[in-house]
Amino acid sequence: MFNKELYQYFSQTETPFYFYDMGLFNESLKKLKQAAGKYDYLVHYAIKANANDPILKAVKKIGFGADCVSGNEVRKAIETGIKPDKIVFAGVGKSDAEINYAIDKSIFSFNSESIEEIEVINEWGIEKQKIVPVSLRLNPDIDAITHKYLTTGLPENKFGIPLSFLGKVIRRMGDLSNVNLIGLHFHIGSQIRELSPYIQLCEKVNMIQDILFDEYGIELDHINLGGGLGINYENPDDELIPDYANFFDTIHTHLKKRKNQKVHFELGRSVVGQTGSLISRVLYIKKGINKEFMILDAGMTDLIRPALYGAQHKIQNISKPEAQIKNFKYDVVGPVCESSDSFDDNVMLPMTKRGDLVAIRSTGAYGEIMVSQYTLRNKPGAIYSDEIKVKNEKPVFSKERVS
């Protein structure tokens, strides 16, 4: 999978580090743009998935906007060159400083999750003599069929305005002079691998739009259906780029878009997830009573997803790319003094020894962005395929290179 030139480069590089296949990333962006463009859908890349400069520059170059959930993400998007009129700003706890900055920069929309926040935005709008565009983030009460920590559209989640509050919020906004309701925003969760929740979301959006028109005479210019489209962590080479076409075809079939209405999406993991791998070196093979522990120099500080919610990533010994027989079982762990510092148990691999290089796949999203320096560990580096002077014209993870 990783060609010999690339492996030689890795073997001389200090580990751990993140490797990004920029050929694959650009291919993913291109296919996403084609699939969304078929229906004139607008895409905002979810910066929280990966905010590295080369990633954001590629996003800007292809013309996508940015989905931000903090003031610093808004700032980063603008500094990267993404136009403010393509930036949406969500989050349940926007500070006054963040609200002020985003108003000053005239972003496209605040995706607001409570009437309390909208009232504060209105106060700052009055102070600045600006009419501030707001979209209501509604909680649609839909099960995203994902991990409980990744769902955001159920009543027990902190996100969004309950549907039962909609009338009250609409009436209250009528009294606020410096906010302008431009749309509705939804986000039901992350790592969603089935399309049925999106079909339910479309049906719920259709119902809400009917209510808004029938009861309040409101037709909105924008509908934002969020993101959440998942990736294949188990067998990444089988699905390096998600089926964007089927995703958008499904939305088009079930969403009753109003005349001249724009539909927005906020995709992150599905775009960048397969692009990245965490490359680590084996420190020791430690024999236990009933187990063998493969101790890596990467730990939960470098990739927290397994410790945080039991996420599983495909693990490969890239020092032995030709090995077909995987008859050794290892618990793959890190060096951090926490029992949760474990990447996976009972991983079947070729016989592995100290010094071998291991790739933890599908870490382009929610990997490097969540790095910490707990126990004062160094942060991992980052290497991009288009910066390496080796024979690597095709994406590393193209079908031609799958072993």
Secondary structure, DSSP 8 states (H G I E B T S, - for coil): ---HHHHHHHHTS-SSEEEE-HHHHHHHHHHHHHHHHTTT-EEEEEGGG---HHHHHHHHHHT-EEEESSHHHHHHHHHHT--GGGEEE--S---HHHHHHHHHTT-SEEEE--HHHHHHHHHHHHHHT--EEEEEEEE-----SS-TTTB-SSTTSS-SEEGGGHHHHHHHHTT-TTEEEEEEE---BSSB--SHHHHHHHHHHHHHHHHHHHHH----SEEE----B---SSSGGG-SS--HHHHHHHHHHH----TT-EEEE---HHHHGGGEEEEEEEEEEEE-SS-EEEEES--TTT--HHHHH-----EEETT-TT-----EEEEEE-SSSSTT-EEEEEEEES---TT-EEEE-S-TTTTGGG---GGG----EEEEGGGS-SS--S-TTSGGG--
